[in-house]
Amino acid sequence: MAGRQVDIDFGGGGRFRVEVADLLKMINRFEGVLLMAKEANNLARQTAVDRTPPGEDPFSSQAINTICEKASDADGCHGRANQAYQNEIQKTIDMLQSTYDQYATGEERSRATLDKSKG
């Protein structure tokens, strides 16, 4: 039997029907995606700091310099794109949390707290 459902508009003209009880699972998964984006950004920044070419040849030095340039926060580079991606993920998390806060019943909140304490 399906639980209570709510329509969510993620933008782009499409709406999705989601069970209120599944909103916290969705938030949790998006938080995992946000963490992966942050880890990728940290790795790119660390590569830019280390600047260790993979070999001794001049092509390796040129390659690491190009990689480091693209790992920066300049327009069109990884850092700027990654931050924009993180911002969109966070907006989605916030929207899902707001929807949950609006539609979850006391029983659903209690069940979520109980499930969280078990896991």
C-alpha positions in Angstrom: 0.0 0.0 0.0 1.4 3.4 -1.0 1.9 6.1 1.7 1.0 9.7 1.5 2.4 11.3 -1.6 3.4 14.9 -2.5 4.2 16.4 -5.9 7.7 18.1 -6.1 8.8 20.5 -8.9 12.5 20.1 -9.5 12.4 22.8 -12.2 12.5 22.3 -15.9 8.7 21.9 -16.2 8.5 18.4 -14.7 6.9 17.4 -11.4 7.5 14.2 -9.5 5.3 12.4 -7.1 7.2 11.2 -4.0 6.0 9.4 -0.9 6.6 11.7 2.1 8.2 8.8 3.9 10.8 8.6 1.2 11.9 12.2 1.4 14.5 11.6 4.1 16.0 8.8 2.1 16.2 11.1 -0.9 17.8 13.8 1.3 20.4 11.3 2.6 21.3 10.2 -0.9 21.7 13.8 -2.2 23.9 14.5 0.9 26.1 11.6 -0.3 26.3 13.2 -3.7 27.2 16.5 -2.2 30.0 14.9 -0.2 31.3 13.2 -3.4 31.4 16.6 -5.1 33.2 18.2 -2.2 35.7 15.3 -2.2 36.3 15.7 -6.0 36.9 19.4 -5.5 39.4 18.7 -2.6 41.2 16.2 -4.8 41.5 18.8 -7.6 42.7 21.4 -5.2 45.3 19.0 -3.7 46.5 18.1 -7.2 47.0 21.8 -7.9 49.0 22.3 -4.7 51.2 19.2 -5.2 52.0 19.9 -8.9 53.9 16.6 -9.1 54.3 15.5 -12.7 53.8 11.8 -13.4 57.2 11.6 -15.2 60.5 13.3 -15.8 59.8 14.3 -19.4 58.8 17.8 -20.5 55.4 16.6 -21.6 54.6 15.5 -18.0 55.4 18.9 -16.6 53.3 20.6 -19.3 50.4 18.2 -18.6 50.5 18.8 -14.8 50.5 22.6 -15.4 47.5 22.4 -17.7 45.7 20.1 -15.2 46.4 22.6 -12.4 45.1 25.5 -14.5 41.9 23.6 -15.2 41.5 22.7 -11.5 41.3 26.4 -10.5 38.3 28.5 -9.7 38.6 30.5 -12.9 35.7 30.7 -15.4 35.2 27.5 -17.3 37.4 25.5 -14.8 36.7 22.7 -12.4 36.5 24.7 -9.2 33.9 27.1 -10.5 31.8 24.3 -12.1 32.1 22.1 -9.0 30.9 24.9 -6.7 27.9 25.6 -9.0 27.1 21.8 -8.9 27.4 21.8 -5.1 25.1 24.8 -4.9 22.4 23.1 -7.0 22.6 19.9 -4.9 22.2 22.0 -1.7 19.2 23.8 -3.2 17.6 20.4 -3.9 18.4 19.1 -0.4 16.9 22.3 1.1 13.8 22.0 -1.1 13.3 18.3 -0.1 13.8 19.2 3.6 11.3 22.0 3.3 8.8 19.7 1.7 9.3 17.1 4.4 8.9 19.7 7.1 5.7 20.9 5.5 4.0 17.5 4.9 5.4 15.0 7.4 3.0 14.0 10.1 4.0 13.5 13.8 4.0 9.7 13.2 6.3 10.0 10.2 8.7 12.2 12.2 8.7 9.8 15.1 9.4 6.8 12.8 12.2 8.8 11.1 13.8 9.5 14.5 13.5 5.9 15.5 15.0 4.7 12.2 17.9 7.2 12.6 18.6 5.9 16.1 18.7 2.3 14.9 21.0 3.0 11.9 
